Amino acid sequence: MSSRTVSAHHGADREQWSGQFGFVLAAIGSAVGLGNIWRFPGVAYENGGGAFLIPYLVALLTAGIPILLLDYSIGHRFRGSAPTSFRRMSRPAEGLGWFQVGVSLVITLYYTAVIAWATSFTVFAATQAWGDDPEGFFFGDFLQVADAPGVGLDVVPGVLIPLVLIWLVTIAILALGVQKGVERANVVFIPTLVVMFAAIVVRAVTLDGAADGLNAFFTPDWGALTDPGVWIAAYGQIFFSLSIAFGIMITYSSYLRRRANLTSTGLVVGFGNSSFELLAGIGVFSALGFIAFEQGVAVSELETIQGVGLAFVAFPQILSLMPGGPVFGVLFFASLTLAGLTSLLSILQVVSAAFQEKFGWSPRQAALLIGGAVAVVSIVLFSTTTALYVLDVTDKYINEVGVVGSAVIMTLVVGLALRRLRELQTHLNARPGVHVGGWWRVLVGLGVPLVLGYIFVTGVRSLLGEPYEGYPWGFLTTIGWGAVGLAVLVAIVMTVVPWRHDVDTFVPHELPPRELWGSRWSRVPARPGEPVQGTRPTHPEEGLR
């Protein structure tokens, strides 16, 4: 291995964002995805309407941003992908990093399929190819959904072609690396997404009946605030929408420069993501108000208000009725495609970066080898007539068990087992930005594990108690628990596989002098012992050498 390759892994020549702006766009691109557009409006509507915004904001401040900052501090302090960062924190913790890689890998398999659907519908929208029956067109003509759940091999050409194209584009961007590939893509995609979606929202609020839709969305049901389920839904929504706790923000923050602003950036990303969700809610419910007006019914009587059905059934129906439908249809589905692509790039970067560091691969090698292998599996599973069943179950299990479980384990390991929160808090405060107080350690070390632990236990009990959506237990076990098992298998196998270079000896981004840990940066002196393996810089400029 060349000396340049070795030094790259030690951090001297590690890839970096061109600046803070590039990182912010990439982080927002990761957080803003398909779920922002079709999940948040429905969750808010079903959990108190306007009143839901109160627990939603509380969840953002007490769980979303604190865990986002935890991810930032881990990635930036230990300068690596999830497995590398956790290993540098403690060797036994490496497996947690690989579990997060496994979770990301599973998500990419089906997430790409939905982006492919949105790409196809961008074309369909120009001529409104769905005709008078959007539901029949989507499930029958387009997906050709099988009569019963299972894993089939009957390929649907109309799905296969866009799926292959999306994978080719994604692999090509990843192969260019962090700055030339991922960052440049987000610099183009995110502003374009915001402009297009803003145009859709402006058009939606001017439609007949839009006011009724907005009233349904914003009218508060204050009684819902006494329902624990509403608060759990708020924490779940924040958690899923911010792309936290499964390696993305750890990986992204590891490419930041030494003196990068972490805390203020976290606030920008957190509130930027929530602002887009609110914008999506306004657009979606204005459109639903229009369709309710056209049908002469109340908004509450509409059957489909979130999920795949909202995007690919309800919206085509709306577009068929509204003036200028083809134009705004193209904008809507192009927005879905871009939102999905920016999130997909971040999820795949988790996998790519981990394998680059484990085996000393270049971005191009990782993109071709890992991206190519994952693409083949994705195409085989999700270009068939059974794809929708497999996608539905995989998404349910990997999110409620894999992602939430990863977050619970991470907070317990970092906060309770390794007791590294004070060090990470000090690292955050040693850089420009908003000061983080002891409240952050309390939330990350105690509050978040309790809340997410409850969500995790409740979700697992629900999955074990009755068959999800009435699917056969055999199918749920094979696909659902199999997806979680795949993430666990990745963690076990990759932890055992030896590293191709010395990952433990590295120069971390420096902390302030230890005597200051008890004053500005924390309330009491740090615990004895070296918090990282390798050399701790003591001179302010040592981290640059």
N, C-alpha and C positions, 0 to 999 in steps of 0.2 A: 504494500500500500504506500502511496506517495506521501511525503511529508506534508504536502498541502492538504491532502485528504484528512490526515490525522489532525492537523491543526484546525481544520474545519469543524471536526467533531468536538474539539476542545473549546471551541467558541471564537477563535481569532478570526476565522474567515466564514463564520456561520452566516447563512443567508439572513438578510434584514429587509424590513419594509423601507421604502425610500424616505419615509417620515411619518409623523403622527397622523397626518390626514389620510394617508394610504391605509394605515392600520384601522382607523376609525371606520372608514368605508367598508373594509373587509369584515370587521366585526359586526357592523350593522347589517351587512349583506348576509352574514351567517345567521343572525338572529331573525331577520325578516324573511320568512319563508311561506310556504303554502298554508301552514296552520294559522298564520296571522290573518289571512284573508277569509278563510272559511271556518275556522274554529272559534276564534274569539267572539264574533257577533252572536253566534248561537249560545255559547256558554254564558255570556252576559245576559242575554234575553231570558234564559231559563233559570237564572239565579238572581232575580231581583231587578233586572233592567238597570236603570240609572243608579239604584242603590248598590249594585254590584261593584261600581267603580270605587267605592270606599274600601271594601276588603281587598280589591285588586291593587289599589295604591299601597295599602298596608303591606300586602304580600311582596310588592316590588321593593319596598324600602327595607323590610325585615328579612327577606329571603333571597329575592332575585339579585339585587345589587351586592349584598354581602357575599353570596356564593360566586358571583361574577368576579369580585375582587379577590376571592380566594384562588380562583383559577388563574387570574392575572399574576398574582404574587408567586404562585408555585412555578408557572412557566417562565416568568422573567427572572426569578431568583436562581433557579436551577438550570435554566438555559437549555431546554430540551423538549422533546415530545413528551407525551404522558408517561410512557414507560421509563424513559431516560430521567425525567424529573423526579418521579417517585423513587426510582432506584437511588438517585443521588441523595434523596432525603433519607432513605433507609432501604437496604437491599431487599428485605422481604416484601417491601411495598411495591416492588416492580410489577408483580402480578396484577395489582389493581390497575396500573396503567395499561397493561395489555388487555384487561377486561374491557376497559373503556374503548380500546382500539377494536375489540371484537364487537362491541355494541355498535360502534360507528360503521363497521364493515357490514353488519346485518342491515342497518338502516339504508345504506347506499343501494342495496340490492333492489329494494322496492321503491325507494324515493325517485330513482331515475325513471321508473315506469310512469309515475304520475306526471313528471315533467314531459315525457314523450306524449302522453295523452293531451296535455295542454298545448304542445306544439302542433299536434294534428288539428285540434279545435281552433287554433289560430287561423289555419287555412280554411277549415269548415265555416268559420264565422263570416268570411268574405261573401259566401253565397248562401249562408244559413242552410247548410246541407242537411240539417236535422229535420227540416220540414215542420209539419204540424205535431210531431210526436218526438220531442227531445229524449224522453225516457226510453222509448223503444229504440231510437237510433243509437243512444249511448250503450245500453246494455245488450241490445240485440245486434244491430248492424255493425257497430264499431268494435266492441269488446267480444261479441259473440259468446257471452257468458254461458258456461256449461250448466246443465240442469241441476247438478248436485256438486257439493264441494269435494275437492280431491286434488290430486296433482296429476295433470294430464300433459300430453305431448302434442296436442293438436294446435299447431301454430296459426296465429292470426296475422296474415301479411300486413294488414293496415296498422298493426301495433308494432310488429317486428321492425319495419323500416325506420320509423322515427326513433325507436329505442336504440337502434344501432347508431343512428346519427348523433343522438345526444351523448352516447358513450364516446364516440370519436372526438367530439368537441371537448368534452370534459377531460379526456386523457391528454389531448393536445395542449390544453391550458395548463394542466398539472406538470407536464413535461418541461414547460418553459421556466418553472421554478416559482418561488414566492413573489418576487418583485416584478419580473417580466411576464409572469403568467397570471397568478391569482390576483395580485394587486391591480394590474392593468385591466383585467376583466371587470373587477368591481368598480373601478373608476368610471368605466363606461356603463355598466349595467345598473348601478344604484341610482345615479341621477336620471337615467332613462326611465327606470321603474317609477320613481317618484313623480316625474312629469306625466307619464302615461296614466298612472293610477289617480293622480289629482284631477286629470281631465275627466276620467270616468266618474269620480265623485261629484264634480261640478255638474256634469250632465244628469247624474242620478237625482240630485236634490232639486232639480227643476222639473222633474216628471210629475204628472198628476198623481196624487196619492202619496207623494214622498213624505209629506208632513205626518200622515198617519203612521208610516213606517218608522219615522224618527221618534214619534211619541211612544210607539211600542218599545223602541230600543231604550229610550232615556227615562221614561216614566218610572219613578222608583217604587219598588215594593219594600217599604221599610221593614215590614215584618220578616222579610227574608234574612235580615241581618242577625236575627236570633237563631237562625238555622246553622248548625255547625257544618253541614254539607256545603253551604254557600261559601264559607271561608276556605274549606278544603278545595273547592273548585277554583277559587281565586289563586291559592298557592300552586295548585296543579297547572293552571294556565300560565302563570308567570314562569314557573320552572321549565315547562316544555317550550315556551316561546323564546327564551333567551339563549338557547343552545349552550346550557351550562352543565357541568358535572359529567360529561362524557368525552373529554379530551380536546374539544375544539378550541376553547379559549386558552387552555394551557399551551397548546401548540402555537396558536397565533401570537400570544404574548411573548413567547420565547424568541421571536424574530424582532422584537423591539430593541431599540438602542438603549445603552446603559442608563442614561438620564431621562428616559421616557416618563411622561406623566401617566401614571396608572389610575389613580383614583378619579380624577376629573374625567378621564376617558371612559371609565366605567359608568359614570353618571350620564354622560352623553349617549353612550350605547344603550343603557337601560331605558332612559326616557325617550330616546329616538325610536326604539322598538315599540314601546307602549303607545307613542304618538301615532305610529303607522297602524297599530291595531285599532285605535280609536277612529282613525280615518277610514279604515276598512269597514268598521261597524256602521259608520255614517253612510258609506256608499252602498253597502249590502242592504241595510234596512230601508233606505230610500227606494232602492230597486224593488224590494219585497212589498213595500207600500204601494208601488205602482201596479204590481201584478195583482195585489189584493183589490185595488181599485178597479182594474179591468175585469176581474172576475166577480165583483160585487160582494166580496166577503171581507171579514176582518183579517188583519194580519195574523192574529193568533190561530186562525183556521187553516193557514197554509201548512202543508205537511212537511216540507223539507226546508230547514233553515240553517243547516250546517253540514260540513263534510263533503265527500265526493259528490253527493246528490245535489248540493247547493251549486257547486261549480259547473258540473257537466249536465245537469238536468234543469234546475230552476233558472239559472242564468240564461241558457239558450232560450228558454220559454219567454223570459223577460225581453231578451234581445229581439225576438220575433215580433213582439208587440210594440216596442218603442220606436219612435222616429230615429233614423240614423243608426239603426241596429247593427248593420254590417260593420260600420266604422268602429263603433264602440265595442263590438264583439271582438274585433281584431285587437284592439287596445287591451281589453280585459284579459284575453287568453295569452297575449304576448307578455302582459304583466305577470301572470301566473308562471309563465315559462322562465322569465328573468328572476323572479323571486325564488323559484325552485333551484335554478342554476347556481345562484350565489350561495345558497345554503349547501347544495351538493358539493361544491368545490371545497367548502370548509370541512365538511364531514370526511371527504376523501383525503384531504390534506392530513388529517389525524392519522389515517392508515399509512399514507405515503411517508410522512416524516418519521414515523416509528420504524419502518423498515429501512429507510435511508440510514438511520443512526445505528440500527442493530447490525446491518451488514455492510455499511460503508458504501451504499449505492448513491448514485447521483439522482437528482429529481427525474431525469429522463428514464433512467433504469427502473426506478420505483413506479413511475407512471405506466410504463409499458408492461412490466412484469406483474405488479399487483393490480393495477387498474385493468389490465387485459384479462387477468384471471377472474376478477370480480365481475367484469363486464360479461364474460361468457356465462357465468352462473345466473346473473341477472336476466340476460336475454333468454336463456333456457326456461327459467321459471315464470317470467312475467310477459312473455309474448304469446302465451297460450290462452285457451278458453277458460282455464281455471285460475288465471292470474288474480282476478278480483278477490276470490276467496282466500288465496294464499296471502295476498297483500293485507287484507283486513285483519287476519289473525296474527300475522307477523308484527304488524304495527301495534296492535293492542298489547301483545305480550312483551315485546322488546322495550316498549316505553314504560309500561306500568311495573314491570319486573326488572328489566335490565337497567334502564336509565335511572329510575328512582332508587333502585338498589345500589347503583354505583354512587349516587349522591350521599346516601346514608352511610355507606362504608367509608367514603372519602372523608366526610366530616368527622366520623368517629376515629378513623386512623390518624388523620392529621392533628385533630384537636385533643383527643383523649389518649390514644396509644403513644403517639410520637411527641405530643405536646410541642408542636412547632408553630402554634398560632401567634405567640408573642414575637418570634423571629420574623414571621411573615408580615405581621403588622408593622414592625420596625422597618422592614424592607419597603413597604408601601409608603411610609412616612418619610423615608430618606430621599424620596424623589419629589419633584414639583407636584403640586396638586392639593386637593382637599385633604385635611388632616383626618386620620381614622383613629377614633378613640377606643377605649376598652369595651365599649358597647359592641364593637364588631366581633371581638373574641367571644362575648357572651352569646351573640346571635348564632355565629358559625359553630361554636362548640357545644351549645346547649339547645337553643331555640329551634334551629333548622333541623337537627337530627330528630327532635321530638315530633315536629310537624310532618316531615317527610317520612319518618318511621311509621307514623299513623297511616299516612297515605299508602305506604308500601304494604303494610299488614292488611289494610282494608282491601286493597287491590288484589293481593294474592288470595285472600279468603274468598273474594267474589269469583275469581277464576277457578278456584277449587270447588266452590259450592254448587255452581250450576254451569252448564255448558254455554259458553259465550255465543250469543246470537243463535242458539239452538243447534250449533254445528256438532257433528259426531265427536265423541270423546277421543276416538283414535286420531281423527284429523287434528284436533286441538293439541293433543299430546305430541304428535309428529311435527307439526309446523310451529305451533306456539312455544311449547316448552323446548322443542328442538332448536328454535332460534336462540333462546336463552342459553341452552346447552352449548351451542356453537360458540357463543361469546366466552363461556367458561373454558371451553376446550382451547380456544386461541390463547387465553390467559395462561393455562397450564403449559401448553406446548412451547409457546414463545418465551416463557420465563426460563424454561429448562435449556433452550437452545443457547449456546455460548455467544457472547458478543465478539465481533470481529476486531474490536479495538478497545482500548482502556477508557471506559466511560466514566469511571469513578474519579479519576484525576482531572480536575477542571478548575478554572478560575471563575468563581461566581461573581455576579455583580456585587460590589462591596456594600457593607453596611456601615453606618457611622461608627465612630469609636465606641467600644463596649461600655465605657463609663457613662455614655450618654443614653444608654438604653433605659436607664432608670429615671430620666428627666423628661425631655421632650417626647421621646419616641415610645416610652412605656412607663408605667407607674412604679415598677420594681425592677431590680437588676435581673439580667437574664440568668437562666439556670446554668450551672457549670457544665463544661463539656463542649466539644466542638460541634456546632449544629450542621456542618456539611462535611462530607468526605473530601479530602484534598486540601488545597491551600486557601485560607481566607485572606483576601487582600486587607491590608491595614492602612496603606497609603491611598489617598483619594484617587490617584491616577493609576493605581496598580491594575485595576480591572481593564484598562485599555491596552496593557502590554501583553 
